[in-house]
Amino acid sequence: MAYADKLPAPALQFFRWFNAGCLLFVVVALLDVFVLPHRIYTEKILSRQELYHTGRSRFSSRSFTTQLDNIILHTENNRYAYHKAQRFSPKEADSARLVTTRIFKIVRTAHVKIDGEERELRQGASMFGSFIFVPITFGLIAILGIAMRHNKEQLLNATVMNIILIIIQLWMLKYL
């Protein structure tokens, strides 16, 4: 395409470094999640936030409210979204044992103690479950951006896709 041929050399150099930085980020994230030991500590539960959706019917102008499947557990330093359908009542617990990653401090699992027995709070959709394809795609596009560093069009396309995936990941992790 003609638009990629008109890019100045400093922009192409920036795109190369950006893709290399994205690949470095993916490698560090993989090390953090799968290789480095996790931190395990107990925190006091401050609150639980149940999520609701309010809408209006298309056919009659009546409004409705539905409760969503996730409940957000707020502790002293973290928050953890868990599925509301558990085999026990997690509302009875006053503290939670959290397992977090070492570098990014992302909560992997949470356990609550009820009646002397420790139980895991099952999570719904998460970055480590249903949405694992987003970081995998991010890494593959970064590899393609580095491998095709002499093709200006592919370099630009990989950079744009990585920027879009960064925005999606930040939104999924609730930073945006």
Sequence and secondary structure as in RCSB ss.txt:
>XXXX:A:sequence
MAYADKLPAPALQFFRWFNAGCLLFVVVALLDVFVLPHRIYTEKILSRQELYHTGRSRFSSRSFTTQLDNIILHT
ENNRYAYHKAQRFSPKEADSARLVTTRIFKIVRTAHVKIDGEERELRQGASMFGSFIFVPITFGLIAILGIAMRH
NKEQLLNATVMNIILIIIQLWMLKYL
>XXXX:A:secstr
 HHHHTS HHHHHHHHHHHHHHHHHHHHHHIIIIIS  EEEEEEEEEEEEEEEEEE SSS  EEEEEEEEEEEEE
SS EEEEES  SS GGG SEEEEEE SSS  EEEEEEEETTEEEE    S TTTTTTHHHHHHHHHHHHHHHTTT
 HHHHHHHHHHHHHHHHHHHHHTT  
